[in-house]
Amino acid sequence: MWMLVTFDLPVETKKQRAAATKFRQHLLDVGFEMSQLSNYLRFCNGKEQFESYVRKIESALPEWGDVYIFQFTDRQYENIIRFSDQARRKQRKNPGQLALF
């Protein structure tokens, strides 16, 4: 399964910008891949691993803003339609069981 973390964090003050940067860095440190500035993806091997990452994210939540965590299946991931530079991109395949981030 896959998890998508998306967030809207305020960056109006220096303290808020620092908190947003720290949160993004935390996601990278625990193995997420940045899809866009506020969208991070990670493959999980099951519900238990998903819940483990939810707890890790919860422990690093910034004081302000909204954070959403979505989960979806491998098949749903493969069916994502992606455009880049106005061209349709080839569908991504799921990683093999031994893929590491």
C-alpha positions in Angstrom: 0.0 0.0 0.0 1.0 3.6 -0.4 0.7 6.6 1.9 0.4 10.2 0.8 1.1 13.0 3.3 -0.2 16.3 2.1 -0.1 19.5 4.2 -0.8 23.2 4.2 1.5 24.8 6.8 1.7 28.6 7.3 5.0 30.2 6.5 4.3 33.9 7.3 6.7 34.2 10.2 10.3 32.9 10.6 9.2 30.5 13.3 6.5 29.1 11.0 8.9 28.7 8.1 11.3 26.9 10.4 8.6 24.5 11.6 7.5 23.8 8.1 11.0 23.1 7.0 11.6 20.8 10.0 8.4 18.9 9.2 9.4 18.4 5.5 12.9 17.3 6.6 11.4 14.8 9.1 9.3 13.2 6.3 12.4 12.8 4.1 14.4 11.4 7.1 11.8 8.6 7.6 11.9 7.6 4.0 9.2 9.7 2.2 9.8 10.9 -1.3 8.8 14.5 -2.2 6.2 14.5 -5.0 5.6 18.3 -4.7 6.5 20.8 -2.0 3.6 19.8 0.2 3.0 16.2 -1.0 5.2 13.3 0.1 4.8 9.6 -0.8 6.0 6.4 0.7 5.4 2.7 0.0 4.3 0.6 3.0 4.3 -3.2 3.4 1.0 -3.3 5.2 -1.3 -1.8 7.8 1.1 -2.2 10.7 3.9 -0.3 8.9 1.4 2.3 7.8 0.3 2.9 11.4 3.9 3.0 12.5 4.6 5.9 10.1 1.4 7.6 11.2 2.7 7.7 14.7 6.1 9.0 13.5 4.4 11.8 11.6 2.1 12.6 14.6 5.2 12.9 16.8 6.6 15.6 14.4 3.5 17.6 13.7 4.2 21.4 13.6 2.2 23.6 15.9 0.2 25.2 13.1 -1.4 24.1 9.9 -3.2 21.1 8.5 -1.7 17.7 7.7 -3.6 14.9 5.9 -2.6 11.3 5.5 -4.1 9.2 2.7 -3.6 5.5 2.0 -4.2 3.7 -1.2 -3.5 0.4 -2.9 -0.8 -0.6 -5.3 -3.4 -0.8 -8.1 -4.7 2.7 -7.3 -1.1 4.0 -7.4 -0.5 2.4 -10.8 -3.6 4.1 -12.2 -2.6 7.6 -11.3 -2.5 9.8 -14.4 0.4 12.2 -14.4 1.2 15.2 -16.5 4.5 17.0 -16.5 5.5 19.9 -18.7 2.1 19.6 -20.5 2.8 16.0 -21.6 1.2 12.8 -20.3 3.8 10.7 -18.5 4.1 6.9 -18.5 2.3 5.2 -15.6 4.6 4.3 -12.7 5.0 0.7 -11.6 4.9 -0.4 -8.0 8.3 -1.1 -6.5 9.3 -4.7 -5.9 9.2 -6.2 -2.4 12.9 -5.5 -1.9 12.8 -1.9 -3.0 14.4 0.5 -0.5 13.9 4.2 -0.2 
